[in-house]
């Protein structure tokens, strides 16, 4: 198939104090999040001047992607659109139509299945195309990449660097802890493309296993962070801060945290991990090191180009697990029966 462009589709984030509350209202619309929780999260953003790093980091990834595409001899302009803040995906798709784009690939900055990690990006595509109307380009979303060799290798090297950053003598007894965004248990129990439940958490567990093996680590944990729903709704647990306390109680002297669920150091990484988790470890006298996210690694842009090549030239998918390569769809349609 021929394509005219690539749409880099992400979550979005505020770029000034006046953006924070409207952004959070966009994120939580229809989810029943109490106002006091929004106030709490708003303070996290205001702690950093009301600016989330996510848009800047996405623009950096886009520059790296443009370079990688050029080096591969692929002439595709890259457009940038967000779900929750400017540049909004509706505006970006309208500009693509004005530029004469008829068919485009879509890279979503989530490696995972599930509603928030995959299906909601399909909904973004549908909403954006509907807002543009009959001029809207055909949009083909690239597949999930949690087990792509380049993604795994980038995360594994980040784990090695974090272990090496610990104080002398701590690395040998440090606990490796992978963390990803928590979701409600009800959402995680929805059947995946293979009909089995816990599609999102199974992918996170699989990716963590692959990264630990590549980094040469045999013992590790998978935990969760950043829950935001009503307190009476059960979410995936344990929370990263609670888990650090539990590790301390077991005599663990140091912890290395790998934010495998995130592709860049946006606010949920720098607040929940670089502040709350790090401060808890310091309070308990534990060593702490946080691994880099994969998005700044040159292999991340290479991975995106490989995902695109699966459509541009029929390159076979490179995967390190037997879990389904789901998430690819056209115009936001369901990619597989029961998926997400």
Secondary structure by P-SEA (a helix, b strand, c coil): ccccccccccccccccccaaaaaaaaacccccccaaaaaaaaaaaaaaccccaaaaaaaaaaaaaaaaaaaaccbbbbbbbbccccccaaaaaaaaaaacccbbbbbbccccccccccaaaaaaaaaaaaaacccccbbbbbccccccaaaaaaaaaaaaaaaaaccccccccbbbbbbccccccccccccccccccaaaaaaaaaaaaaaaaaaccccccccccccccccccccccccaaaaaaaaaaacccbbbbbcccccccccccccccccaaaaaaaaabbbbbbbbcccccaaaaaaaaaaaaacccccccccccccccccccccccccccccc
